[in-house]
Amino acid sequence: MLNEKNIPQAIGQYLAASDAKDAERFVSVFTEDALYHDEGKTYRGWEAIRDWKRDFDRKLSIANKLLGVSGEGDRFRMQVEASGNFPGSPQVFVFHITLDPENGLIREMKIE
């Protein structure tokens, strides 16, 4: 099991940017053509992901607590406890993450 000190850089930056509510910083951890799956929808590329993040942050206030990361190579599974102003809070979410092996950025992320 990986921890906050040895997780891939893009995953750590994703969590920090998410908590900071910084859409530009958030999108910078993704490849230009990344796929982001959340809330039953898929967003492709920086513009769509940035727009989703801005809208999400306007609607919800969430704090994330990393529970664990496992995986190797370019595929990882992350568990995060999210708490905030949404029904069922706090709730544990599982993130399936694929990194781009050339630049280490997130190529695809699916949240369940």
C-alpha positions in Angstrom: 0.0 0.0 0.0 1.3 3.4 -0.9 1.0 6.4 1.3 1.0 10.2 1.0 4.8 10.2 0.9 5.3 7.8 -2.0 2.2 8.1 -4.2 2.7 9.3 -7.8 3.2 13.1 -8.0 0.1 13.6 -10.2 -2.2 11.9 -7.6 -0.8 14.0 -4.8 -1.2 17.2 -6.8 -4.8 16.1 -7.8 -5.8 15.9 -4.1 -4.2 19.2 -3.2 -5.8 21.0 -6.2 -9.1 19.5 -5.4 -9.1 20.7 -1.8 -7.8 24.1 -2.9 -10.7 24.6 -5.3 -8.2 25.7 -8.0 -9.6 24.6 -11.4 -6.4 25.6 -13.2 -4.2 23.7 -10.9 -6.7 20.8 -10.9 -6.7 20.4 -14.7 -2.8 20.7 -14.9 -2.4 17.1 -13.5 -4.3 15.7 -16.5 -3.1 15.0 -20.0 -4.6 17.3 -22.6 -7.0 14.7 -23.8 -7.7 13.0 -20.5 -11.0 11.3 -19.6 -12.6 12.1 -16.3 -15.6 10.0 -15.2 -17.7 11.3 -12.3 -21.4 11.6 -11.3 -22.3 9.3 -14.2 -20.8 11.5 -16.8 -17.6 11.5 -18.8 -15.6 14.7 -19.5 -12.8 14.7 -22.1 -9.9 17.2 -22.2 -8.8 20.2 -20.2 -11.7 22.5 -21.1 -14.4 20.0 -20.2 -12.7 19.0 -17.0 -12.0 22.6 -16.0 -15.7 23.5 -16.6 -16.8 20.5 -14.5 -14.5 21.4 -11.6 -15.6 25.0 -11.5 -19.3 24.0 -11.5 -18.7 21.3 -8.9 -16.9 23.8 -6.6 -19.8 26.3 -6.9 -22.3 23.6 -5.8 -20.4 21.7 -3.2 -17.8 22.2 -0.4 -15.9 19.0 0.1 -12.8 18.0 2.2 -10.9 14.9 1.1 -9.0 12.5 3.4 -6.8 10.0 1.6 -7.4 6.5 3.0 -5.0 4.6 0.7 -3.5 4.1 -2.7 -2.4 0.9 -4.3 -1.1 -0.1 -7.7 2.0 0.1 -9.8 3.2 1.0 -13.3 0.5 3.3 -14.7 -2.6 1.9 -12.9 -3.7 2.9 -9.4 -6.6 2.6 -7.1 -7.2 5.3 -4.5 -9.7 5.4 -1.7 -10.7 8.8 -0.4 -13.2 9.8 2.3 -15.0 12.9 1.2 -17.0 15.0 3.7 -19.0 18.1 3.0 -22.5 19.4 2.1 -23.8 16.5 0.1 -26.2 13.7 1.1 -24.6 10.7 2.8 -21.5 12.7 3.9 -19.0 11.5 4.8 -18.6 8.9 2.1 -15.8 6.8 0.8 -15.1 7.0 -3.0 -12.8 4.7 -5.0 -10.8 6.3 -7.8 -9.4 4.2 -10.7 -6.5 6.1 -12.2 -4.4 5.5 -15.3 -1.3 7.6 -15.7 0.4 8.5 -18.9 3.7 6.5 -18.8 5.6 9.2 -20.6 4.8 12.3 -18.5 3.2 10.9 -15.3 0.0 12.9 -15.8 -3.4 11.4 -15.3 -4.7 10.0 -18.6 -8.0 8.7 -17.1 -9.8 8.8 -13.8 -13.0 7.0 -12.9 -14.7 7.8 -9.5 -17.1 5.3 -8.0 
